[in-house]
Amino acid sequence: QFRVLGPNHPITTVVGEDVVLPCHLSPRLNAENMKVRWFRSQFSIYIHPYHSGQDHYSSQMPKYQERME
């Protein structure tokens, strides 16, 4: 059993600036071989999918392509 934890406050930035969306696993685990998906309000369209040790840009929401790593 583990939990994914993120900040307890909104992350804000200025348009055009870089931002880090932090999260971590508790207890501390290596997520390299896990599926990690960032999404907004729809679970079927991912802002940024990662699995099998790689980013999967082809499954990414179009307006976020080439903007995330």
Backbone as XML, in Angstrom:
<?xml version="1.0"?>
<chain id="A" units="angstrom">
  <residue number="1" name="GLN">
    <atom name="N" x="0.833" y="-1.186" z="0.000"/>
    <atom name="CA" x="0.000" y="0.000" z="0.000"/>
    <atom name="C" x="0.873" y="1.242" z="0.000"/>
  </residue>
  <residue number="2" name="PHE">
    <atom name="N" x="0.479" y="2.218" z="-0.792"/>
    <atom name="CA" x="1.179" y="3.498" z="-0.806"/>
    <atom name="C" x="0.182" y="4.591" z="-1.157"/>
  </residue>
  <residue number="3" name="ARG">
    <atom name="N" x="0.582" y="5.813" z="-0.901"/>
    <atom name="CA" x="-0.234" y="6.981" z="-1.236"/>
    <atom name="C" x="0.590" y="7.936" z="-2.074"/>
  </residue>
  <residue number="4" name="VAL">
    <atom name="N" x="-0.075" y="8.625" z="-3.004"/>
    <atom name="CA" x="0.560" y="9.679" z="-3.794"/>
    <atom name="C" x="0.197" y="10.996" z="-3.131"/>
  </residue>
  <residue number="5" name="LEU">
    <atom name="N" x="1.209" y="11.747" z="-2.746"/>
    <atom name="CA" x="0.993" y="12.998" z="-2.038"/>
    <atom name="C" x="1.508" y="14.173" z="-2.854"/>
  </residue>
  <residue number="6" name="GLY">
    <atom name="N" x="0.732" y="15.220" z="-2.879"/>
    <atom name="CA" x="1.117" y="16.450" z="-3.556"/>
    <atom name="C" x="0.961" y="17.606" z="-2.584"/>
  </residue>
  <residue number="7" name="PRO">
    <atom name="N" x="1.153" y="18.805" z="-3.060"/>
    <atom name="CA" x="1.052" y="19.971" z="-2.189"/>
    <atom name="C" x="-0.399" y="20.176" z="-1.722"/>
  </residue>
  <residue number="8" name="ASN">
    <atom name="N" x="-0.555" y="20.795" z="-0.576"/>
    <atom name="CA" x="-1.893" y="21.056" z="-0.044"/>
    <atom name="C" x="-2.366" y="22.471" z="-0.378"/>
  </residue>
  <residue number="9" name="HIS">
    <atom name="N" x="-1.751" y="23.066" z="-1.379"/>
    <atom name="CA" x="-2.108" y="24.415" z="-1.819"/>
    <atom name="C" x="-1.992" y="24.478" z="-3.342"/>
  </residue>
  <residue number="10" name="PRO">
    <atom name="N" x="-2.693" y="25.404" z="-3.987"/>
    <atom name="CA" x="-2.598" y="25.529" z="-5.448"/>
    <atom name="C" x="-1.181" y="25.914" z="-5.889"/>
  </residue>
  <residue number="11" name="ILE">
    <atom name="N" x="-0.789" y="25.416" z="-7.059"/>
    <atom name="CA" x="0.488" y="25.782" z="-7.671"/>
    <atom name="C" x="0.175" y="26.875" z="-8.695"/>
  </residue>
  <residue number="12" name="THR">
    <atom name="N" x="0.787" y="28.024" z="-8.560"/>
    <atom name="CA" x="0.553" y="29.115" z="-9.503"/>
    <atom name="C" x="1.868" y="29.526" z="-10.153"/>
  </residue>
  <residue number="13" name="THR">
    <atom name="N" x="1.752" y="30.085" z="-11.346"/>
    <atom name="CA" x="2.929" y="30.556" z="-12.067"/>
    <atom name="C" x="2.488" y="31.638" z="-13.045"/>
  </residue>
  <residue number="14" name="VAL">
    <atom name="N" x="3.432" y="32.281" z="-13.651"/>
    <atom name="CA" x="3.178" y="33.289" z="-14.668"/>
    <atom name="C" x="3.225" y="32.602" z="-16.026"/>
  </residue>
  <residue number="15" name="VAL">
    <atom name="N" x="2.327" y="32.988" z="-16.936"/>
    <atom name="CA" x="2.309" y="32.412" z="-18.279"/>
    <atom name="C" x="3.692" y="32.539" z="-18.909"/>
  </residue>
  <residue number="16" name="GLY">
    <atom name="N" x="4.180" y="31.430" z="-19.448"/>
    <atom name="CA" x="5.480" y="31.406" z="-20.098"/>
    <atom name="C" x="6.620" y="30.993" z="-19.184"/>
  </residue>
  <residue number="17" name="GLU">
    <atom name="N" x="6.381" y="30.920" z="-17.880"/>
    <atom name="CA" x="7.417" y="30.510" z="-16.925"/>
    <atom name="C" x="7.339" y="29.010" z="-16.686"/>
  </residue>
  <residue number="18" name="ASP">
    <atom name="N" x="8.448" y="28.422" z="-16.234"/>
    <atom name="CA" x="8.484" y="27.012" z="-15.868"/>
    <atom name="C" x="7.835" y="26.812" z="-14.506"/>
  </residue>
  <residue number="19" name="VAL">
    <atom name="N" x="7.270" y="25.639" z="-14.309"/>
    <atom name="CA" x="6.684" y="25.299" z="-13.025"/>
    <atom name="C" x="6.910" y="23.809" z="-12.768"/>
  </residue>
  <residue number="20" name="VAL">
    <atom name="N" x="7.097" y="23.440" z="-11.524"/>
    <atom name="CA" x="7.242" y="22.048" z="-11.117"/>
    <atom name="C" x="5.969" y="21.649" z="-10.385"/>
  </residue>
  <residue number="21" name="LEU">
    <atom name="N" x="5.393" y="20.521" z="-10.792"/>
    <atom name="CA" x="4.220" y="19.975" z="-10.114"/>
    <atom name="C" x="4.707" y="18.836" z="-9.215"/>
  </residue>
  <residue number="22" name="PRO">
    <atom name="N" x="4.967" y="19.130" z="-7.956"/>
    <atom name="CA" x="5.598" y="18.141" z="-7.089"/>
    <atom name="C" x="4.624" y="17.067" z="-6.597"/>
  </residue>
  <residue number="23" name="CYS">
    <atom name="N" x="5.144" y="15.877" z="-6.440"/>
    <atom name="CA" x="4.416" y="14.801" z="-5.766"/>
    <atom name="C" x="5.444" y="13.769" z="-5.313"/>
  </residue>
  <residue number="24" name="HIS">
    <atom name="N" x="5.036" y="12.946" z="-4.370"/>
    <atom name="CA" x="5.909" y="11.869" z="-3.914"/>
    <atom name="C" x="5.063" y="10.733" z="-3.375"/>
  </residue>
  <residue number="25" name="LEU">
    <atom name="N" x="5.687" y="9.576" z="-3.222"/>
    <atom name="CA" x="5.007" y="8.396" z="-2.712"/>
    <atom name="C" x="5.302" y="8.224" z="-1.237"/>
  </residue>
  <residue number="26" name="SER">
    <atom name="N" x="4.294" y="7.787" z="-0.510"/>
    <atom name="CA" x="4.465" y="7.480" z="0.905"/>
    <atom name="C" x="3.867" y="6.106" z="1.174"/>
  </residue>
  <residue number="27" name="PRO">
    <atom name="N" x="4.652" y="5.136" z="1.673"/>
    <atom name="CA" x="6.069" y="5.268" z="1.988"/>
    <atom name="C" x="6.887" y="5.468" z="0.712"/>
  </residue>
  <residue number="28" name="ARG">
    <atom name="N" x="8.105" y="5.911" z="0.897"/>
    <atom name="CA" x="8.997" y="6.229" z="-0.210"/>
    <atom name="C" x="9.255" y="4.983" z="-1.065"/>
  </residue>
  <residue number="29" name="LEU">
    <atom name="N" x="8.924" y="5.080" z="-2.370"/>
    <atom name="CA" x="9.110" y="3.980" z="-3.318"/>
    <atom name="C" x="9.693" y="4.517" z="-4.613"/>
  </residue>
  <residue number="30" name="ASN">
    <atom name="N" x="10.299" y="3.643" z="-5.392"/>
    <atom name="CA" x="10.790" y="3.994" z="-6.721"/>
    <atom name="C" x="9.622" y="3.870" z="-7.692"/>
  </residue>
  <residue number="31" name="ALA">
    <atom name="N" x="9.258" y="4.944" z="-8.380"/>
    <atom name="CA" x="8.115" y="4.953" z="-9.303"/>
    <atom name="C" x="8.529" y="4.709" z="-10.755"/>
  </residue>
  <residue number="32" name="GLU">
    <atom name="N" x="9.785" y="4.371" z="-10.995"/>
    <atom name="CA" x="10.274" y="4.227" z="-12.366"/>
    <atom name="C" x="9.459" y="3.227" z="-13.175"/>
  </residue>
  <residue number="33" name="ASN">
    <atom name="N" x="9.010" y="2.145" z="-12.577"/>
    <atom name="CA" x="8.265" y="1.122" z="-13.308"/>
    <atom name="C" x="6.757" y="1.204" z="-13.061"/>
  </residue>
  <residue number="34" name="MET">
    <atom name="N" x="6.298" y="2.301" z="-12.527"/>
    <atom name="CA" x="4.870" y="2.503" z="-12.300"/>
    <atom name="C" x="4.292" y="3.363" z="-13.419"/>
  </residue>
  <residue number="35" name="LYS">
    <atom name="N" x="2.965" y="3.361" z="-13.532"/>
    <atom name="CA" x="2.281" y="4.279" z="-14.434"/>
    <atom name="C" x="1.979" y="5.547" z="-13.648"/>
  </residue>
  <residue number="36" name="VAL">
    <atom name="N" x="2.408" y="6.668" z="-14.187"/>
    <atom name="CA" x="2.157" y="7.967" z="-13.565"/>
    <atom name="C" x="1.466" y="8.824" z="-14.613"/>
  </residue>
  <residue number="37" name="ARG">
    <atom name="N" x="0.293" y="9.374" z="-14.267"/>
    <atom name="CA" x="-0.454" y="10.177" z="-15.228"/>
    <atom name="C" x="-0.928" y="11.458" z="-14.557"/>
  </residue>
  <residue number="38" name="TRP">
    <atom name="N" x="-0.584" y="12.580" z="-15.152"/>
    <atom name="CA" x="-1.098" y="13.873" z="-14.722"/>
    <atom name="C" x="-2.334" y="14.148" z="-15.560"/>
  </residue>
  <residue number="39" name="PHE">
    <atom name="N" x="-3.404" y="14.571" z="-14.927"/>
    <atom name="CA" x="-4.617" y="14.899" z="-15.669"/>
    <atom name="C" x="-5.321" y="16.059" z="-14.998"/>
  </residue>
  <residue number="40" name="ARG">
    <atom name="N" x="-6.248" y="16.643" z="-15.711"/>
    <atom name="CA" x="-7.048" y="17.745" z="-15.162"/>
    <atom name="C" x="-8.390" y="17.178" z="-14.742"/>
  </residue>
  <residue number="41" name="SER">
    <atom name="N" x="-9.474" y="17.578" z="-15.369"/>
    <atom name="CA" x="-10.794" y="17.123" z="-14.938"/>
    <atom name="C" x="-11.247" y="15.836" z="-15.621"/>
  </residue>
  <residue number="42" name="GLN">
    <atom name="N" x="-10.645" y="15.463" z="-16.741"/>
    <atom name="CA" x="-11.010" y="14.235" z="-17.445"/>
    <atom name="C" x="-9.922" y="13.190" z="-17.250"/>
  </residue>
  <residue number="43" name="PHE">
    <atom name="N" x="-10.312" y="12.026" z="-16.736"/>
    <atom name="CA" x="-9.339" y="10.971" z="-16.496"/>
    <atom name="C" x="-8.867" y="10.297" z="-17.784"/>
  </residue>
  <residue number="44" name="SER">
    <atom name="N" x="-9.596" y="10.491" z="-18.888"/>
    <atom name="CA" x="-9.246" y="9.799" z="-20.127"/>
    <atom name="C" x="-8.235" y="10.563" z="-20.982"/>
  </residue>
  <residue number="45" name="ILE">
    <atom name="N" x="-8.059" y="11.863" z="-20.724"/>
    <atom name="CA" x="-7.094" y="12.667" z="-21.484"/>
    <atom name="C" x="-6.004" y="13.115" z="-20.521"/>
  </residue>
  <residue number="46" name="TYR">
    <atom name="N" x="-4.785" y="12.677" z="-20.784"/>
    <atom name="CA" x="-3.690" y="12.946" z="-19.862"/>
    <atom name="C" x="-2.908" y="14.186" z="-20.251"/>
  </residue>
  <residue number="47" name="ILE">
    <atom name="N" x="-2.586" y="14.980" z="-19.267"/>
    <atom name="CA" x="-1.684" y="16.100" z="-19.495"/>
    <atom name="C" x="-0.291" y="15.552" z="-19.755"/>
  </residue>
  <residue number="48" name="HIS">
    <atom name="N" x="0.097" y="14.526" z="-18.977"/>
    <atom name="CA" x="1.416" y="13.936" z="-19.162"/>
    <atom name="C" x="1.424" y="12.493" z="-18.644"/>
  </residue>
  <residue number="49" name="PRO">
    <atom name="N" x="1.515" y="11.493" z="-19.527"/>
    <atom name="CA" x="1.612" y="10.101" z="-19.097"/>
    <atom name="C" x="3.060" y="9.605" z="-19.076"/>
  </residue>
  <residue number="50" name="TYR">
    <atom name="N" x="3.358" y="8.775" z="-18.098"/>
    <atom name="CA" x="4.684" y="8.167" z="-17.944"/>
    <atom name="C" x="4.459" y="6.724" z="-17.515"/>
  </residue>
  <residue number="51" name="HIS">
    <atom name="N" x="5.071" y="5.777" z="-18.231"/>
    <atom name="CA" x="5.058" y="4.381" z="-17.784"/>
    <atom name="C" x="6.167" y="3.618" z="-18.493"/>
  </residue>
  <residue number="52" name="SER">
    <atom name="N" x="6.492" y="2.466" z="-17.950"/>
    <atom name="CA" x="7.571" y="1.627" z="-18.477"/>
    <atom name="C" x="8.884" y="2.386" z="-18.546"/>
  </residue>
  <residue number="53" name="GLY">
    <atom name="N" x="9.073" y="3.333" z="-17.620"/>
    <atom name="CA" x="10.321" y="4.080" z="-17.553"/>
    <atom name="C" x="10.461" y="5.168" z="-18.598"/>
  </residue>
  <residue number="54" name="GLN">
    <atom name="N" x="9.355" y="5.524" z="-19.304"/>
    <atom name="CA" x="9.446" y="6.515" z="-20.370"/>
    <atom name="C" x="8.241" y="7.451" z="-20.358"/>
  </residue>
  <residue number="55" name="ASP">
    <atom name="N" x="8.461" y="8.666" z="-20.858"/>
    <atom name="CA" x="7.367" y="9.594" z="-21.118"/>
    <atom name="C" x="6.664" y="9.126" z="-22.390"/>
  </residue>
  <residue number="56" name="HIS">
    <atom name="N" x="5.344" y="9.271" z="-22.437"/>
    <atom name="CA" x="4.577" y="8.850" z="-23.612"/>
    <atom name="C" x="3.827" y="10.062" z="-24.164"/>
  </residue>
  <residue number="57" name="TYR">
    <atom name="N" x="4.523" y="10.818" z="-24.986"/>
    <atom name="CA" x="3.996" y="12.070" z="-25.503"/>
    <atom name="C" x="2.833" y="11.871" z="-26.475"/>
  </residue>
  <residue number="58" name="SER">
    <atom name="N" x="2.750" y="10.727" z="-27.148"/>
    <atom name="CA" x="1.676" y="10.505" z="-28.120"/>
    <atom name="C" x="0.307" y="10.408" z="-27.452"/>
  </residue>
  <residue number="59" name="SER">
    <atom name="N" x="0.260" y="10.106" z="-26.157"/>
    <atom name="CA" x="-1.003" y="10.006" z="-25.415"/>
    <atom name="C" x="-1.314" y="11.288" z="-24.649"/>
  </residue>
  <residue number="60" name="GLN">
    <atom name="N" x="-0.566" y="12.319" z="-24.912"/>
    <atom name="CA" x="-0.657" y="13.564" z="-24.160"/>
    <atom name="C" x="-1.730" y="14.492" z="-24.728"/>
  </residue>
  <residue number="61" name="MET">
    <atom name="N" x="-2.369" y="15.271" z="-23.857"/>
    <atom name="CA" x="-3.342" y="16.268" z="-24.286"/>
    <atom name="C" x="-2.644" y="17.220" z="-25.264"/>
  </residue>
  <residue number="62" name="PRO">
    <atom name="N" x="-3.218" y="17.450" z="-26.456"/>
    <atom name="CA" x="-2.530" y="18.245" z="-27.481"/>
    <atom name="C" x="-2.031" y="19.611" z="-27.011"/>
  </residue>
  <residue number="63" name="LYS">
    <atom name="N" x="-2.777" y="20.332" z="-26.216"/>
    <atom name="CA" x="-2.314" y="21.668" z="-25.843"/>
    <atom name="C" x="-1.128" y="21.656" z="-24.882"/>
  </residue>
  <residue number="64" name="TYR">
    <atom name="N" x="-0.759" y="20.463" z="-24.365"/>
    <atom name="CA" x="0.408" y="20.353" z="-23.490"/>
    <atom name="C" x="1.613" y="19.718" z="-24.212"/>
  </residue>
  <residue number="65" name="GLN">
    <atom name="N" x="1.443" y="19.319" z="-25.464"/>
    <atom name="CA" x="2.563" y="18.699" z="-26.183"/>
    <atom name="C" x="3.702" y="19.684" z="-26.335"/>
  </residue>
  <residue number="66" name="GLU">
    <atom name="N" x="4.897" y="19.187" z="-26.165"/>
    <atom name="CA" x="6.148" y="19.949" z="-26.227"/>
    <atom name="C" x="6.249" y="20.998" z="-25.137"/>
  </residue>
  <residue number="67" name="ARG">
    <atom name="N" x="5.440" y="20.871" z="-24.091"/>
    <atom name="CA" x="5.493" y="21.815" z="-22.977"/>
    <atom name="C" x="5.855" y="21.125" z="-21.659"/>
  </residue>
  <residue number="68" name="MET">
    <atom name="N" x="5.891" y="19.797" z="-21.653"/>
    <atom name="CA" x="6.134" y="19.069" z="-20.399"/>
    <atom name="C" x="7.223" y="18.046" z="-20.584"/>
  </residue>
  <residue number="69" name="GLU">
    <atom name="N" x="7.880" y="17.759" z="-19.481"/>
    <atom name="CA" x="8.854" y="16.660" z="-19.475"/>
    <atom name="C" x="8.882" y="16.047" z="-18.100"/>
  </residue>
</chain>
